[in-house]
Amino acid sequence: MFIYKHTKPISVVNFNNEDIALASRLNDIGGTSWDGNAKDDTRYLRGDITKRKLLKEKIKKHLLVAQCNYCYYCGISFKFFGPSGTHIDHFYPKDSSNHYGKYTFEPYNLVLACFRCNGLDYKRQKDYTLNYNDNYMLITSKIVHPHIDDISLHFNVDSGGIIIPINENPDKATFMISEFDLNSSHFVTIRIGQISRVNPTVENQIANIISARAHIGGIME
């Protein structure tokens, strides 16, 4: 199994008619609908909270397969973070005071991230919008979008384990590399270990990353 792999999700989660109706109600409520209680808003229908839990499980299960079990941002296998360290991330933040509450359950806005990348030191609720548009597909971002862009056309790894921008317009990749500290010594060592296939301490090094970031902690879904 590869430890590191930057990959575009194969597909967004497919909602059935019942899912679409539920997601529409929750999106109308906004960002609080991700974790809110039925008593918090009269627009919830009986059974919505239970259905929401099942929908979130469906989203996570689909994205684990679609992303081949890798964090979208750092490319490290979720195997080394465990279920509690695997988060559903809202690419455009659901708690933004601007426009994005209506995309809380929008499939194109959802991607899986490890707790490190989705933590306080990195993405969490940061808004990487470059230009907003009421049409989600026309919003542009400062970093590579998981579903609209293809990250494999923006990143490559050289023989020294360094991620380099390869797109003719390198701005997104360059900013993302800096923002998520993707060329830190930890990640470079991990990628070199994979490239060489002779590094016996790779798993220990990943464990050290997790330990070093443990203060982030918690399930940040």
HUURHU-V827524 format. One record per run of one state. SS is the DSSP state (a for helix, b for strand, c for the rest). FROM is the first residue (numbers start at 0). LEN is the number of residues. If there is no record, write none. Layout:
BEGIN
ss from len
SS FROM LEN
SS FROM LEN
END
This chain:
BEGIN
ss from len
c 0 3
b 3 1
c 4 12
a 16 13
c 29 1
a 30 4
c 34 3
a 37 3
c 40 7
a 47 19
c 66 3
b 69 1
c 70 5
b 75 2
a 77 3
c 80 2
a 82 3
b 85 5
c 90 9
a 99 4
c 103 3
a 106 3
b 109 5
c 114 14
b 128 3
c 131 4
a 135 3
c 138 1
b 139 2
c 141 9
a 150 3
c 153 1
b 154 3
c 157 5
b 162 3
c 165 5
a 170 9
c 179 5
a 184 12
c 196 5
a 201 11
c 212 9
END
